[in-house]
Amino acid sequence: MSLSYSAPTALEYFGSLVQSDDQFPLLEAAVSLAQDEYPELDVQQVLGDVDQLLARLKRRLPADAAPLQRLRLLNQFFFHDLSFGGNVNDYYDPDNSYLNAVLRTRRGIPISLAVLWMELAQGLGLHARGVGFPGHFMLKVTLPKGQVVIDPFTGKSLSREELSERLEPYKRSNGLVGDFDVPLGLYLQPAAPREIVGRMLRNLKEIHQAQEDWQRLIAVQDRLIILLPEAWGEYRDRGIAHAEQGHAAQAVRDLDTYVQHVEDALDVDVIGERLAALRRAAN
């Protein structure tokens, strides 16, 4: 009897990467997001390209380099020698979120640049974490004499005053002033790998929603639901995208899942009406 094995789909592969928070392979999961747009992408090749960058960097590193020296060398290599930086000319290009494209163009958004930078930092033995700062992903490096917060868009280290200044518009718009103010440190908590991949996907989601690109949006929603299976709002948003594409059965299933789980949501009546209309149309 001959056995036949089929390769996992891109979505199954992603699911296998993100099923556990233990040893979550952040770089590999982040690279794999591009498989929706680049179906022939060899994820392992991209990981190998990053390994080659790390090997180049390590050859420049004195064996006895202190952590601060390692950090300076990394920033010189990443932001100056390789010229990685923010894509200021086309910030909302989806390619800014695909690490294979970011490696090719050396341009990205803060979070995609941060994922690559963190991989190199950890390879140098630096204690580096991503920070889900409001509106702009940041990097935090813990050194023997304190911590450094870096903007991955520019490579610039930011003082407490600069960080507080950047927070002001967010705090004002969310009423986090006066008695409701919270310390800066709460905005500098490290982001878990699952949160980082979720934020990357939601960046793509915003782009596809704005362009009403329902097919690409559904692909992103599929990944978000695998990554965050109890984020019920993602089922709602996928259901709406399916409805826009004319996929009535899938839309009903997703919207019904949403309504079943969020009885107190402000939009549950509106979504319930849309669900009823879809069911009527299907019969």
C-alpha positions in Angstrom: 0.0 0.0 0.0 1.4 3.4 -1.0 1.0 6.3 1.4 0.5 9.8 0.0 1.3 12.9 2.0 0.0 16.3 1.1 1.9 19.4 2.1 0.1 21.6 4.6 -1.7 24.6 3.2 -0.3 28.1 4.1 -3.0 28.4 6.7 -2.3 25.0 8.2 1.4 25.8 8.4 0.6 29.1 10.2 -1.7 27.3 12.6 1.1 24.9 13.5 3.4 27.8 14.3 1.0 29.7 16.5 -0.7 26.9 18.4 1.4 27.3 21.6 2.8 30.3 23.4 5.8 28.2 24.5 8.7 28.7 22.1 6.5 30.8 19.8 8.6 31.3 16.6 8.0 35.0 16.1 10.2 35.5 13.0 8.9 32.4 11.2 5.3 33.2 12.0 5.8 36.8 10.9 7.5 35.8 7.6 4.7 33.3 6.9 2.1 36.1 6.7 3.4 36.9 3.2 2.3 33.6 1.9 -1.1 34.9 1.1 0.3 37.5 -1.2 3.4 35.4 -2.3 2.1 31.8 -2.6 5.5 30.5 -3.8 7.4 32.1 -0.9 10.1 29.9 0.7 9.8 30.9 4.3 12.9 28.9 5.3 14.9 30.8 2.6 13.9 34.1 4.2 14.9 32.8 7.7 18.2 31.8 6.1 18.7 35.3 4.7 18.2 36.8 8.2 20.7 34.2 9.6 23.2 35.4 7.0 22.8 39.0 8.2 23.4 37.9 11.7 26.5 36.0 10.7 27.8 39.2 9.0 27.1 41.2 12.1 28.8 38.7 14.4 32.0 38.8 12.4 32.3 42.5 13.3 31.7 41.9 17.0 34.7 41.8 19.4 34.4 38.7 21.6 34.4 40.7 24.8 31.9 43.4 23.6 29.8 44.8 26.4 26.0 45.0 25.9 26.0 48.7 25.1 28.7 48.1 22.4 26.7 45.3 20.9 23.7 47.6 20.7 25.6 50.4 19.0 27.1 48.0 16.5 23.7 46.5 15.7 22.2 50.0 15.2 25.1 51.0 13.0 24.7 47.8 10.9 20.9 47.8 10.6 20.0 51.4 10.2 23.2 52.8 8.6 25.2 50.1 6.8 22.1 48.2 5.5 19.9 51.4 5.5 16.8 49.8 6.9 14.2 52.4 7.7 10.6 53.5 7.6 8.7 53.7 4.2 7.8 57.3 4.5 6.8 57.5 0.8 4.2 54.7 0.9 3.4 53.9 4.5 0.2 51.9 3.6 1.8 49.6 1.1 1.0 46.0 2.2 4.6 45.0 1.3 5.7 47.0 4.4 4.2 44.2 6.5 5.7 41.3 4.5 9.2 40.5 5.8 10.5 39.1 2.5 9.7 42.4 0.9 11.1 44.4 3.8 14.4 42.5 3.4 14.5 43.2 -0.3 13.6 46.9 -0.2 15.0 47.7 3.3 11.7 49.7 3.9 8.9 48.9 6.3 6.7 50.0 9.1 7.8 50.1 12.7 6.6 46.6 13.6 8.1 44.8 10.6 11.4 46.5 11.1 11.3 45.7 14.8 10.8 42.0 14.2 13.9 41.8 12.0 15.9 44.0 14.4 14.9 41.9 17.4 16.0 38.7 15.7 19.5 40.2 15.2 19.5 41.6 18.7 18.7 38.3 20.3 21.3 36.6 18.2 23.9 39.0 19.7 22.7 38.1 23.2 20.9 41.4 23.8 17.7 41.4 26.0 15.4 43.0 23.4 11.6 43.1 23.4 8.9 44.7 21.3 6.6 47.3 22.9 3.1 47.8 21.7 3.3 51.6 22.2 0.0 53.3 21.1 0.1 54.1 17.4 3.8 53.3 16.9 5.5 50.0 17.8 8.8 50.4 19.7 11.8 48.4 20.8 13.1 48.1 24.4 16.6 46.9 25.3 17.5 46.1 28.9 21.1 46.9 29.6 23.1 46.6 32.9 22.6 50.3 33.7 19.1 50.7 32.6 16.9 50.4 29.5 16.9 52.0 26.1 13.7 52.6 24.0 14.3 52.8 20.3 12.0 53.9 17.4 12.5 51.1 14.8 11.3 53.5 12.1 14.4 55.7 12.5 16.8 53.9 14.9 16.6 56.8 17.3 16.8 56.3 21.0 13.9 58.1 22.8 14.1 59.9 26.1 11.2 59.7 28.7 10.3 63.3 27.7 10.1 62.4 24.0 8.0 59.3 24.8 5.6 61.3 27.0 5.3 63.9 24.3 4.3 61.2 21.7 1.7 59.8 24.1 -0.1 63.1 24.7 -2.4 63.0 21.7 -3.4 59.4 22.5 -4.0 60.2 26.2 -6.1 63.3 25.3 -8.3 61.4 22.8 -8.9 58.6 25.3 -9.5 60.8 28.3 -6.3 59.5 30.1 -5.5 62.9 31.7 -5.7 64.3 35.2 -7.0 61.7 37.6 -7.1 59.1 34.9 -3.5 59.5 33.9 -1.3 56.4 34.1 2.5 56.1 34.4 4.6 56.0 31.2 6.0 52.6 32.2 2.6 51.0 31.6 2.9 51.9 27.9 6.3 50.3 27.8 5.3 46.7 28.8 6.8 44.1 26.5 4.5 42.6 23.8 4.1 38.8 23.6 4.9 37.3 20.2 1.3 36.4 19.7 0.4 40.1 20.3 3.0 41.2 17.8 1.8 38.9 15.0 -1.8 40.0 15.8 -0.8 43.7 15.4 0.9 42.9 12.1 -2.3 41.2 10.8 -4.5 44.1 12.0 -2.2 46.6 10.2 -2.9 44.6 7.0 -6.6 44.4 7.9 -6.9 48.2 8.1 -5.4 48.5 4.7 -7.7 45.9 3.0 -10.8 47.3 4.8 -10.0 50.8 3.6 -9.6 49.6 0.0 -12.7 47.3 0.3 -10.5 44.4 -0.8 -12.7 41.7 0.6 -10.8 38.7 -0.7 -7.5 39.8 0.9 -9.3 40.9 4.0 -10.8 37.4 4.4 -7.4 35.9 4.1 -6.1 38.1 6.9 -9.2 37.4 9.0 -8.6 33.6 8.6 -5.2 34.1 10.2 -6.4 36.4 13.0 -9.0 33.8 14.0 -6.4 31.0 14.0 -4.1 33.2 16.1 -6.8 34.6 18.4 -9.7 32.1 18.4 -11.7 33.9 21.0 -11.4 37.4 19.5 -15.1 37.3 18.5 -15.0 40.7 16.7 -12.7 39.0 14.1 -15.5 36.6 13.3 -17.9 39.5 12.8 -15.5 41.3 10.5 -14.8 38.1 8.5 -18.5 37.5 8.2 -19.1 41.0 6.9 -16.3 40.5 4.3 -17.9 37.2 3.3 -21.2 38.9 2.9 -19.7 41.6 0.7 -18.2 38.8 -1.5 -21.6 37.1 -1.8 -20.5 34.1 0.4 -23.8 33.9 2.3 -23.2 30.5 4.1 -19.8 31.6 5.4 -21.2 35.0 6.4 -24.1 33.5 8.3 -21.7 31.1 10.2 -19.3 33.8 11.2 -22.0 36.4 12.2 -23.9 33.8 14.2 -20.7 32.9 16.1 -20.2 36.6 16.9 -23.8 37.1 18.1 -23.7 33.9 20.2 -20.7 35.1 22.1 -21.1 38.8 22.7 -24.6 39.4 24.1 -23.7 42.8 25.5 -21.9 44.2 22.5 -23.2 47.6 21.3 -23.6 46.4 17.7 -25.2 43.0 18.5 -28.7 44.1 17.3 -27.4 45.6 14.1 -25.4 42.4 13.3 -28.4 40.3 14.3 -30.5 42.1 11.7 -27.9 41.6 9.1 -27.7 37.9 10.0 -31.5 37.5 9.7 -31.4 39.2 6.3 -28.7 36.9 5.1 -30.6 33.9 6.3 -33.7 35.1 4.5 -31.8 35.6 1.3 -30.3 32.2 1.5 -33.7 30.5 1.7 
